[in-house]
Amino acid sequence: MRIILGCIVPLIAIFLVWSIGSPPPKAVFWDTASANVTGYSEEALETGFGMADFTYPEATTAAGEVYRIQIEAPHDGDAVKAAWPVGSAVELRLKPSGSKAFAADDPRLKLWTAVVVTGGAIVILGFFIASFFSETGGTRLFLAGVGTCFIVLPLILLRFMWGFGDPPPTSLFWPNEEVEAVSNEITSSPWAGGRLAYTAHIVVERADGAEVPLNTRGSANRVAEKFSPGSRHSVKRAPDGELYERSFKFPFLIAIFMSVIGPLAMCAGLWVIVRSVRPAS
């Protein structure tokens, strides 16, 4: 049991956290290459709600190799072609096997969980090795494992809770900005099973006169009605300058709750680890 919990489980955890994801965290170690978008590939896939057409940009490297770029939202062909026009340059992370690649700056590439779990696994592996040199090594390994879990899990949850969503709960602290709605067009795009997805496209005017899109959530009709032309609103400005509809939703409460409970759990975990390394009295 000591070998399973102290060695095999941590090694499996390290392997899984670096291998799961699209792209997986291990993509940070893949080869990169500069390429240009040269076309698109389309395929029909079963989504669980019916068949849907997916469009992926294809890019060709200087060596003449063609890669299909795995993107986050391939279901809207027109949007894909607008975001990835033919001839545009892109930096790719090349998947070791096959002809698929990811954009080097793909925002889905997250390292936090992989790094935190790896750090926790290394701590447990260290106690596993040390357990063979002490009569109470097995007990200390168990305590260290419990303490490490109490530290690792809150760190992962805190990062997830405050970073999840668009906008994430951190938008609570973004600066406010007064804008005036200019237009509120509703468009439709095909989705699985022949259905249509409706989206409200809101354009607002900033204080300097610049007209920019506003990111919104919810029913297209509700959003369009709320942001009728001429109406004024207080919105949130993201660090990259994008504007978001101001809102306070349930995820904010969860993130705040976790910010209170998380540090307490980590302190408890640290105390358990310290107790495990102290010599028995």
C-alpha positions as CSV (number, residue, x, y, z in Angstrom):
1,M,0.0,0.0,0.0
2,R,2.9,2.4,0.8
3,I,4.3,1.9,-2.7
4,I,0.8,2.5,-4.3
5,L,-0.1,5.6,-2.4
6,G,3.4,7.1,-2.0
7,C,4.9,6.4,-5.4
8,I,2.5,5.0,-8.1
9,V,-0.4,7.4,-7.4
10,P,1.8,10.6,-7.5
11,L,3.5,9.5,-10.7
12,I,0.1,8.8,-12.3
13,A,-1.1,12.2,-11.2
14,I,1.9,13.9,-12.8
15,F,1.3,12.0,-16.0
16,L,-2.4,12.8,-16.2
17,V,-2.3,16.5,-15.3
18,W,0.3,17.1,-18.0
19,S,-1.5,15.0,-20.6
20,I,-5.2,16.1,-20.3
21,G,-6.5,19.2,-22.0
22,S,-6.8,20.7,-25.5
23,P,-4.0,21.7,-25.7
24,P,-2.6,19.7,-22.8
25,P,0.0,21.5,-20.5
26,K,2.8,19.4,-22.0
27,A,2.2,21.3,-25.2
28,V,4.5,24.0,-23.8
29,F,7.4,21.6,-24.6
30,W,6.3,20.8,-28.2
31,D,8.2,22.2,-31.2
32,T,7.0,25.5,-32.6
33,A,6.9,26.7,-36.1
34,S,5.9,29.8,-38.0
35,A,3.2,29.2,-40.7
36,N,0.6,31.0,-42.8
37,V,-3.1,30.1,-43.1
38,T,-3.6,28.6,-46.5
39,G,-7.1,27.2,-46.3
40,Y,-9.8,25.5,-44.3
41,S,-11.0,21.9,-43.6
42,E,-14.6,21.0,-42.9
43,E,-16.1,17.9,-41.3
44,A,-19.5,16.9,-39.9
45,L,-19.5,15.6,-36.4
46,E,-22.1,14.2,-34.0
47,T,-22.3,16.6,-31.0
48,G,-25.0,14.7,-29.0
49,F,-27.6,17.3,-30.3
50,G,-27.3,16.2,-33.9
51,M,-24.8,16.6,-36.7
52,A,-22.9,19.8,-36.9
53,D,-20.4,21.2,-39.4
54,F,-17.0,22.1,-38.0
55,T,-14.5,24.3,-39.7
56,Y,-10.8,24.4,-38.9
57,P,-8.1,26.6,-40.4
58,E,-5.1,25.0,-42.1
59,A,-1.6,26.5,-42.0
60,T,1.5,25.7,-44.1
61,T,5.0,26.0,-42.7
62,A,8.1,27.1,-44.6
63,A,8.9,23.4,-45.0
64,G,5.7,22.8,-46.9
65,E,4.0,20.9,-44.1
66,V,0.3,21.4,-43.7
67,Y,-1.3,21.4,-40.2
68,R,-4.9,21.7,-39.1
69,I,-5.2,24.2,-36.3
70,Q,-7.3,23.0,-33.4
71,I,-9.4,26.0,-32.3
72,E,-11.9,26.6,-29.5
73,A,-15.0,27.3,-31.5
74,P,-15.0,25.6,-34.9
75,H,-18.8,25.4,-35.2
76,D,-19.3,28.8,-36.9
77,G,-17.5,28.6,-40.2
78,D,-17.9,32.3,-41.1
79,A,-16.5,33.4,-37.7
80,V,-13.5,31.0,-38.1
81,K,-12.7,32.4,-41.5
82,A,-13.0,35.9,-40.3
83,A,-10.7,35.2,-37.3
84,W,-8.2,33.2,-39.4
85,P,-8.1,34.8,-42.9
86,V,-6.1,33.2,-45.6
87,G,-2.5,34.6,-45.7
88,S,-2.4,35.5,-42.0
89,A,0.8,34.5,-40.1
90,V,0.5,32.3,-37.1
91,E,2.9,30.7,-34.6
92,L,2.1,27.0,-34.0
93,R,2.8,24.4,-31.4
94,L,3.1,21.2,-33.4
95,K,1.6,18.0,-32.0
96,P,4.3,15.3,-32.1
97,S,2.2,12.8,-33.9
98,G,-0.1,13.5,-36.9
99,S,-0.8,16.8,-38.7
100,K,-2.6,18.8,-36.0
101,A,-1.3,21.9,-34.2
102,F,-2.4,24.6,-31.8
103,A,-1.8,28.3,-31.9
104,A,1.2,29.1,-29.7
105,D,-0.8,31.8,-27.9
106,D,-3.9,29.5,-27.4
107,P,-5.6,30.8,-24.2
108,R,-6.7,27.3,-23.3
109,L,-3.1,26.3,-22.5
110,K,-3.1,26.4,-18.7
111,L,-0.1,25.4,-16.6
112,W,-1.2,26.2,-13.0
113,T,-2.9,22.9,-12.2
114,A,-0.1,20.9,-13.7
115,V,2.6,22.8,-11.8
116,V,0.8,22.7,-8.5
117,V,-0.1,19.0,-8.7
118,T,3.5,18.2,-9.8
119,G,4.8,20.1,-6.8
120,G,2.5,18.2,-4.4
121,A,3.5,14.9,-6.0
122,I,7.2,15.6,-5.5
123,V,6.6,16.4,-1.9
124,I,4.8,13.0,-1.4
125,L,7.5,11.2,-3.4
126,G,10.1,12.7,-1.0
127,F,8.3,11.5,2.0
128,F,7.9,8.1,0.3
129,I,11.6,7.7,-0.1
130,A,12.3,9.0,3.5
131,S,9.7,6.5,4.9
132,F,12.1,3.7,4.4
133,F,14.7,5.2,6.8
134,S,12.4,5.7,9.8
135,E,10.3,3.4,12.0
136,T,7.4,5.8,11.7
137,G,8.0,6.5,8.0
138,G,4.6,5.0,7.0
139,T,2.7,7.3,9.4
140,R,4.6,10.3,8.3
141,L,4.0,9.5,4.7
142,F,0.2,9.3,5.4
143,L,0.2,12.6,7.3
144,A,2.3,14.3,4.6
145,G,-0.1,13.0,1.9
146,V,-3.1,14.4,3.7
147,G,-1.4,17.7,4.4
148,T,-0.3,18.1,0.8
149,C,-3.9,17.4,-0.5
150,F,-5.1,20.2,1.9
151,I,-2.7,22.6,0.2
152,V,-2.9,21.5,-3.4
153,L,-6.7,21.2,-3.8
154,P,-7.4,24.8,-2.5
155,L,-4.7,26.2,-4.7
156,I,-6.3,24.6,-7.7
157,L,-9.8,25.6,-6.7
158,L,-8.9,29.2,-6.0
159,R,-7.2,29.6,-9.4
160,F,-10.2,27.9,-11.1
161,M,-12.9,29.9,-9.2
162,W,-11.3,33.3,-9.9
163,G,-10.3,32.5,-13.5
164,F,-13.3,30.6,-14.8
165,G,-15.9,32.4,-17.0
166,D,-16.0,35.2,-19.5
167,P,-15.7,37.5,-17.7
168,P,-14.2,35.7,-14.7
169,P,-15.0,36.7,-11.1
170,T,-11.8,38.9,-11.1
171,S,-13.9,41.3,-13.2
172,L,-15.4,42.4,-9.9
173,F,-12.3,44.5,-9.4
174,W,-11.9,45.8,-13.0
175,P,-12.5,49.6,-13.4
176,N,-15.9,50.9,-14.5
177,E,-16.5,52.9,-17.6
178,E,-19.5,54.9,-18.8
179,V,-20.6,54.2,-22.3
180,E,-23.6,54.9,-24.6
181,A,-25.2,52.1,-26.7
182,V,-24.9,52.8,-30.4
183,S,-26.4,49.6,-32.0
184,N,-27.9,46.3,-30.9
185,E,-28.1,43.9,-33.9
186,I,-29.2,40.3,-33.4
187,T,-27.7,37.7,-35.7
188,S,-28.2,34.0,-36.1
189,S,-25.8,31.2,-36.9
190,P,-26.4,27.5,-37.6
191,W,-25.9,25.0,-34.8
192,A,-26.4,21.3,-34.3
193,G,-29.5,19.6,-35.6
194,G,-30.3,22.4,-38.0
195,R,-31.1,24.8,-35.1
196,L,-30.1,28.4,-35.0
197,A,-28.2,30.2,-32.2
198,Y,-29.0,33.9,-31.8
199,T,-26.4,36.4,-30.6
200,A,-26.8,40.0,-29.7
201,H,-24.0,42.2,-31.1
202,I,-23.8,45.4,-29.0
203,V,-21.7,48.4,-30.1
204,V,-21.1,51.2,-27.6
205,E,-19.4,54.6,-27.7
206,R,-16.7,55.4,-25.2
207,A,-16.0,58.8,-23.7
208,D,-13.3,59.5,-26.3
209,G,-15.8,58.8,-29.1
210,A,-14.5,55.4,-30.1
211,E,-17.1,52.8,-31.0
212,V,-16.2,49.3,-29.7
213,P,-18.1,46.0,-29.2
214,L,-19.5,45.1,-25.8
215,N,-19.2,41.6,-24.5
216,T,-22.5,40.4,-23.1
217,R,-24.1,37.2,-21.7
218,G,-27.7,35.9,-21.7
219,S,-30.7,35.9,-24.0
220,A,-30.2,37.9,-27.2
221,N,-33.5,39.6,-26.9
222,R,-32.9,40.6,-23.3
223,V,-29.5,42.0,-24.1
224,A,-30.7,43.9,-27.2
225,E,-33.6,45.4,-25.2
226,K,-31.3,46.4,-22.3
227,F,-28.8,48.1,-24.6
228,S,-31.1,50.0,-26.9
229,P,-29.4,52.7,-28.9
230,G,-29.0,55.9,-26.9
231,S,-29.1,54.2,-23.5
232,R,-26.2,54.8,-21.1
233,H,-24.6,52.1,-19.0
234,S,-21.7,51.5,-16.6
235,V,-19.6,48.6,-17.9
236,K,-16.4,46.8,-16.9
237,R,-13.1,47.4,-18.7
238,A,-10.8,44.3,-18.8
239,P,-7.0,44.7,-18.6
240,D,-6.7,44.2,-22.4
241,G,-9.2,47.1,-23.0
242,E,-12.2,45.0,-23.9
243,L,-15.6,46.0,-22.4
244,Y,-18.0,43.7,-20.6
245,E,-21.5,44.0,-19.4
246,R,-21.5,44.7,-15.6
247,S,-23.0,41.9,-13.6
248,F,-22.7,40.1,-10.3
249,K,-23.5,36.4,-10.6
250,F,-23.3,33.3,-8.5
251,P,-19.7,32.4,-9.5
252,F,-18.5,35.6,-7.7
253,L,-20.0,34.3,-4.4
254,I,-18.4,30.9,-4.9
255,A,-15.0,32.5,-5.5
256,I,-15.3,34.8,-2.5
257,F,-16.4,31.8,-0.3
258,M,-13.4,29.8,-1.5
259,S,-11.1,32.7,-0.8
260,V,-12.1,32.4,2.8
261,I,-12.1,28.6,3.2
262,G,-9.1,27.9,1.0
263,P,-6.4,29.7,3.1
264,L,-7.7,28.0,6.2
265,A,-7.5,24.6,4.6
266,M,-3.9,25.3,3.4
267,C,-2.8,26.4,6.9
268,A,-4.3,23.2,8.2
269,G,-2.4,21.2,5.6
270,L,0.9,22.9,6.3
271,W,0.4,22.3,10.0
272,V,-0.1,18.5,9.3
273,I,3.0,18.4,7.2
274,V,5.1,20.2,9.9
275,R,3.8,17.7,12.5
276,S,4.8,14.8,10.3
277,V,8.4,15.9,10.1
278,R,8.8,16.7,13.7
279,P,10.5,13.9,15.7
280,A,8.3,11.9,17.9
281,S,8.3,12.9,21.5
